[in-house]
Every structure is written in C-alpha cells, then in structure tokens.
Amino acid sequence: MEPMTLGLLILGLTVLLILLRMPVGTAMFLCGAAGFVYVVGSVEVLLAWTKNVTYARLSNFDLIVIPMFIMMGQFATHGGLSRALFRFVNAVLGRFRGGVAVATIGACAGFASVCGSSLATAATMGQVALPEMRQRGYSPGLATGAVAAGGTLGILIPPSVPLVIYAILTGESIGKLFIAAIVPAIIAVVGYMLVVMLVVSRNPQAGPAGVPAALVEILRSFIGVLPVGIVFLVVILSIYRGWASPTEASAVGVFACGLIAALSGELKPAGFLQCLLGTAEATVMIFVILLGADMLNAALALTNMTHQIADIIVSSGVTPIMIILGMLLIYIVLGCVMESMAIIMLTVPLFFPIVVQLDLFGLSPQEKSLWFGILALTVVEIGLITPPVGMNVFVVNKMARDVSLMETYRGVLPFLISDLLRIGLLVAVPALSLILVKTM
C-alpha cells in the first residue's frame, strides 16, 4: 500500500471511530498502533516504542500545568467563586436592559480566567445566571444562548488548558500563547456583550431592565470578588513578567484558589474530595488523549503523509490565505460533529507543518505559530455552540429543561455571527494576536 494511502486510511479510520463515540484517546491509539505495526512489521518494536514514549510524555515537567489549572477550576467551582463573580457584575450591570445577560458574559470571562475549561464555565455559570434571568422574565433563547456562548470563553482566556495542549504539540511557549490570547479574548467578550445589546434593542422584552443595586451592595460584592481578581493577576502577571514559569505560577494559583474557597466557608470536606476526584479524572482523560495522539502521530510520521501533504499544498499555487481559510473551514465542519480536544489533537500535527511553510503577511515562523494557535482555538470554540453537537448547548439546555433545544440554538445564532466576524478580523489583522507578545 502506498504510504500516502496508508496515512489517509489511518486518519480516516480514526475520525470514523471517534464519530462512532469511541473515546478519543482509544481511537487514536488503536489506529496508530495498527498503522505502526503494519509499517514496521513488529509488535515488539511497537511495545518498546510505547514504553519509551509513555515515560517521555508523562515525565514532561510542562505537563504539570494541566492538573494545576484544572484544580484551580475545581476550587473555583466548589468554592462559590462563580456566584461571587456573578453577584458583582450583576450588581453593576443588572439595572440596564439585557444587563443580566451582559453580566453573565462578563462573569463567564472572569470565571474562565481561573478555570480554563469551556464546559465547566458554561455549567457553573448556568447554575447561577439562568435562575436569575428566568426570574426577571428574560426570553429563554437569550438566557440560554448567553450562557452557552459565554462558556466558550474558557477555551481562549488564559489560563486555558487547550492553549497548553497546543503549546505542547507544537513546542511553543505557553507564556507567549497566553499573552497572544488576551486581545482576541477581549474582542470576544466585547462582541458577545454587543450582541446582547443589539438583541434587546430590537426586542426590549427579551431582556427587561432590573432594579438598580444600592452602592453598599455593589461595594460588598466587589469585596467578595476582589480575591479572584488578585489570583488572576498574580498568576498571569508572574508568567508575563518572567517572575515564574507557568508551572510555578499554576501552583501558586491552586494554593490561592483553595485558600479563598476554604476561607469563604463554601468548600466543605466533601467538596474538597470532589475537587481532587474531578481533577484526577480530567487529567487522566487528557493524558490518555495525549498518548493516543503520540501513537497516531508516530504512525503518520512513518508514512511521511504529513510532509507529502505539506509539499503538495505549498507547491499547488493556491494562495496562502486561501489555504488558511480552507483549514478554518475544516475546523468549523469538524466542530459540528466532534469534541474540541479531539479536533486539536487530530489537526494540529497535520496543519502546523503546513502553516509554518506558508508566506503569511511576512510573519516569522514563531509569529505564525502563535497567530495560528489563537486562530485555530477561536474557530474550535465555535464548535461548542454549533449543531448538531454543540456541547455547551447541551450542557446549558440540560439545566434549562423547560427550554427546547431548537430555541437554545436560535438563541446562540447571533453569538455565532459575532464569532464569524471576529475570525475574519483575526485573519485579516494578525497583529491583534501578536501586539502584546511584541510589546512584552
């Protein structure tokens, strides 16, 4: 069998098994192992390679940031930090039309800054924001749409686990990726808030104005959320300014979030055990996917498919920007049927070698790496709210049982339009993803 044909067969079978709901890591590992043995012709070589790569992968010091950032999110979830964030933003903005929905977006952004998970952000903020919007008479579509869309911010706002995974797959600096994500994340937050304002301007009944909060209530809620802001600044600034590595900063963040949660009285012994268990489960899931991706990438490397595809595309005469747009279209299609982590693991090893060879706006290889990483994750996040999968939509709709799934999808449609406009802006102006990296 021709190497290119074998590589495409391995990749196609992997995608098929994932679509059939086989665990992502298992599908990658099985297909990769089968291809590896087919090319090498020896199971013993496969076992020896697996032993060595498993140790090399799991002994990587940089991987410590993954369980650390996950545990930060667990402490934030079980320690009541989400409620504190929502109370503060709602106290400031709840008096305006659509203010609670705007507050939800802002609280999602704040919670994502200490959580790093889109699904966790949507699930946690939905428990806090949906009852409040239902009580004030918000339209079901706007209420559920705002929570589902706001949850997607967890994939981009640092510290983000998908950003860490991208950095590990490409050998990129975690700190620089975090810096590069700030401006696109701000654009995303502002874009979502503008969507809410446009919706309520056209239909004021969709988001009625609330009663203005007293100054004392605003100050009290600000004091309650201040520790969260301090944790974010300490963790992110220590990475940006070079005071600590991402691993060291994540350890400080875990300790600070755990301490805040404990002092607030929200984190009980049972909740602490749930935090440990949730961290362990999520970490194992990610590490298994990483090992599966290593196996799959090894098999594809033996077929030399990646480099052959890169050479074909680069020499095809198609303009570099059209190649990038084609990749983004693939991301959008895959996002409709696959989970975001699977998309990142499958596509980045294939697309990244192609991107660094393209002549794009005169960018250096590292600038292309940072820009494409932010761009790819921005597109992947769309998959969290697009049919037929849309994991964030399912999570939020499960909490709002009186709202139909179609109504929630209609509610997220304006936010999807905002996402598409933001992607176009990031493609046309790479400086938006690179300006802070160059400055700092």
N, C-alpha and C positions, 0 to 999 in steps of 0.2 A: 504494500500500500504506500502511495506517495506520502511523504512527510506532511505536506500541507493538508492533504485529505484527512490524514490521521488526526492532525491537530484540530481541524474543524469538527471532526466526528466526536472527539473527546469533549470539546467545548459545548457542542450541541446537545450531547447526552447529559452533560452536567446541568444545563439550563432546563432540559426536559424533566429531570428528576426533581429539581427544585420546584418547578411548576406543579409537579405531582405531589408537592408538600413534603418531600423528604427533607430532613434537616440539612441546612446549607452546608455545614462542615462535613457531614457524612457524604453528601453527594459529591462535593469537591474531592474528598479523599479517595472515595471508591473509584471514580472515573480517572483521577490522576494516577492512582496505583495501577489500574488496569492498563493504561497507556504506557506507564513506566516499564512494566513487565514486558509488554509487547515489544517495545523498542530495545530494551536491554537484554531481554530473554532470560532473566534470572530473578527468582524470588529472593534468593539470598542477598543479592545486591540491593534490592528494594528494602529488605529488613535492616540491613546495615545503614543505608541512607536514612531511613525513618528514625532509627535510633540517634544518629548524629544530629539530624536537623531538629528533632524534638528538643534535645538538650540545648542546642544553639539558640532556638527560638525562645524557649521558656526561661532561659538564664539571661536573657537580654534585660539589662538594667532599665532601659527606657520603658519597658512594658509595665513597670510598677505604677506608672501614672494611671493606667486604666482602672485597676481596682480602687485606687485612691480617689479618682474623680467620681467613680460610681458610688463609693461610700459617702462622699460629700453630698451627692444627690439623695442618698438614703437618709442621712441625718436631716437634710433639709425637708424631706417629705414627712418623716415621722416626728420631726421636732416642731412642727407648726410654722415653719418659716414661710410657707406659701400663703397661709392666712394673714400673717403679718404684712407681707408684701401687698396683698390684695387690699387689705384694710387701708393702708396708706394711700395707694394710688386711687382707690375709690373715693376716699375722703376728699382728695384734691379735685378729681375729675367727675365724680358721680353726679354733680349738680347740673351738668350740661346734657343736652340731648345726645344719646348714644354714649354718654360718659362712662357707664359701667362696662360697655364693650371695649371702649378705648382703654379703660383701666385694666381690663383683662389682658389686652395685648401688652401693656406696659408691665403688668405683674408676671406674665409669661416670660418676657425678656429678662426681668430681674431674677426669676427663679431659674431660668436656663443658665444664667451666669454662675450658679453654684451647683447645677445639676448635670448639664451636659447631655441629657437624653430627651429626645423629642416626645417619645411615648410617655415617659414619666412626667414631663411638663404638662402635656395635654390631660393626662389622667388626674394629676394632682390639682391643677388649676380648675379643672372642670368641676371637681367636688366643691370648690369654694365659690366659683363665679356663676355656675348655672343656676343654683337656687336663688341667688341674688337677682339675676336678670329675670328669672321666672316670676319672682315676687313683684318686680317693678313693671311687668307687662311687656317685656321685650318680645319681639317676634321670634318664634322658635328657630327659624333659619339663621337670623343674625346671631342669636345667642350661641347656638352650637357651632356655627361657622367661625365665629371669632375665637372660640376656644380651640377648635381643631387647627385653624391657621396659626394662631399664636403658639401652639405647641411645636410647630415646625421650626421655630427659632432655636430650639435646643440643639439642632444639628450644626448650627453655624456659630452661635455666640460662644466664645471661649469661657470656660474650658469645655471643649467638645470632644467626646470620645471618637466620633467619625474623623475629626481632624487629626487626632492622634494616630488612628489606623492609617490614614492616607500618608502621614509623615513616615510611619514605619515601612509601608510598602514602597515608598519612593526614596527613602533615605533623606527626606527633607527635615529641616529644623522645626521642631514643634513650636518653639517660641516665635519664630518668624511667621508660621502659619496662623498662630493666634493673633499676632499683630495685623496680618493681612486681612483677617476676617472682621475686624472691628468696623471699618467704614461700610462694607456691604451689609453687615448686621444692622447698623443704624439705619441704612436705607430701607431695609426690610421692615423694621419696626415702624418707621415713619410712613412707609407705603401702606401698611396694614391699618394704621390709625386714620390715614386719609380715606381709605376705603369705607371705614365705619362712618366717617363724617359725610361722605357722599351718599351712602345708603340712607341715613336718617334725614339728609336734606331733601331727598326725593320722597321719602315716606316717614314723616315725623313720628307716626305711631309705632314704627319698628323699634325705636329706642327712646322712650319718654324720658324727659329730664327728671332728676331726683331732687330731693330736699338738700339745700346747701348744708355742709357739715360745719359745726362750730369750730372756731380756731383752736379751742382746747383739744377737741377730738383730733384735729389734724396734727397738732404738736405731739399728742400722745401716740398716735400711730407712727409718726416719724421716728420717735424714740424707739419704738418697737422694731422698726425695720433698719435702724442705723447699724446694728451689728452685722447684718447681712451685707450691707454696702462696704463695711470695713473689711470683711473677709474677702470679698471680690477684689477690692483694691490691693490688699496685701498679696493675694495670690498672683493676680495678673501683673501688677507693677513689679513685683520681685522677679518675675520672668522677663518682662520687657526691659527692665533696667540692668539685668545681669546679676542681680543680687543673689539669686538662687536658680538652680536648674529646675525644669518643670517637675521632676520627681520630688525634689526637696520642697518646692512650693506646694505641690499637691498634698504632701504630708502635713504641712502647716495648715492647709485648708481643711483637711479632715479633722485635725485636732480642734480647730476653731469652731467648725460647724457642730461637732459633737459636744463641745463645751457649751455653746449657745443653746443647743437643743436641751441639754441637761439642766442648765440654769433656768430655762424658761418653764420647766416643770412638765413639758409636753412629752419628753422622751422617757417612757417607763421601761423597766427591765425587759418586759415582753417585747416592746418596740425596739429596744437595742438588739435583742436576738434576731428580730426580723430584719434589721439593718444588715447584720452580719450575714444572715442567710441569703438575703436579696443580693448583696454584693458578691457572695461566692457563686451563686447561680449565674448571674450576668457575666462575671469574669470567666467562668468555665466555658460558657457559651461562646464568648468572643475568642478565647484561646483555641477552642476546638475549630472555629472557623478559620483562624489564622493558620493552624496546622494543615487544615484541608486546602487552604489557598496555596501554602508552600508545596504541597504534593501536586496540586493541579499545575502550578507554575513550572515545577520541575519537569513534568511530563510534556508540557507545551514547549519548554526550552529545548528538550531533546528532539522535538520535531522541527525546531527552528521556525515555527509558524509565525511567531511574533515579529521577528526581523524580516521575514519574507513579506508579510503584510505591510510592514512599515516601508520597505523599499518600494513595493508596488504603489502604495498610496502617494509617497513623496515624489515618485517619478511619473505619476499619472498625468501631470499637467493641471490637475484641479487646484484652484487657488487655496492657500492655507486656511483662509477664513471659512470657505465652504466646507473644508474637512472638519473644522471645529464645529460648525453648525450641524454637520451630519452626526458627529459624536453626541452632541447635545440632544438631537432628535432621538437617537438610540436610548439615551438616558431617560427621556420622557416616556418612550414606549415601554421600556423595561420597568420604569417606576409604576406603571399601571398594573403590573402583574407580579412584581417581585418586591421583597423587603429591601430597604435601603442598604443595610450592611452587606447583603449578598451582591447587590449591584456594584458597590465599591470594590469588593474583593475580586469579582469577576472581570471588571472592565479596566481598572487602573493598570494592572500589569500589561494589558494589551494596548491601551491608548497612550500611556505615558511615554513609551519609547518613540511613538509617532510624533507626539506633541513637541518633544524637545528637539526634533529634527526640522520642524517647520520654521519658516521665516515669518514671524508674527510681530508686527509693529516694531521691529528692531530690538526685541526683548532678548536679554541674555538667557541661557538655559535655566538658571535658578529663578529668574523672574517669570519665565514661562511655567516653571514648576509650581510656583506659588499662585500665580494667576489661574492656572488650570485647576488647581486643587480647590480654590474657593468657588470657581465657576461650576465645577462638577458637583460639589456638595450642594450648591444653591439649586441646581437642577434636580438632584436626587431628592431634595426635600419636597419638591412638588409632588413626587410620588406618594407622599404621606397623606395627601388630601385629594388625590385623583382616583376616579373609578377605574376598574372595579374593585381594587384592593383598598387603597386609602386607609392605612392602619389607624391614623389619627381620627379619621371619620368614624371608624368602627368603635374605637375606644370611647369617644365622646357620645356617640349615639347609644351605646350601651348604658351610659349613665342617664341619658335623657330618653327614657323608654317611651314617653308619650309623643316623641317626635319621630316621624318616618325617616328612613334612610335617604329617600329622594329629597326630602325637604332640607336635610343637612347638606347634601351635595349641592343643592341650589344655593344654600347659604354660603358655601365656600367658593362658589364660582367667581364673585367679584375679587376675592383674595387671590385666586389663580391668575386672573388678568393682571393684578398688581405684580405677581411673581414673574410673569412673562415680560412685562415692561422692564422689571429690574434686571432680568437676564440679558435683555437687549442692551441695556445701559452698561452692564459689566463687560459684555463682549466688545462693545464699541469703544469703551474707555477703560483699558486695563489699569490705568493709573489709580482708579478708585480702590483697587485691591493692593496696590504697591506703594501708595504715597506714604503711609505710616512706616512701612518697612524701610524705605529710603531715608525718611526723616530720623528714625530712631536707630 
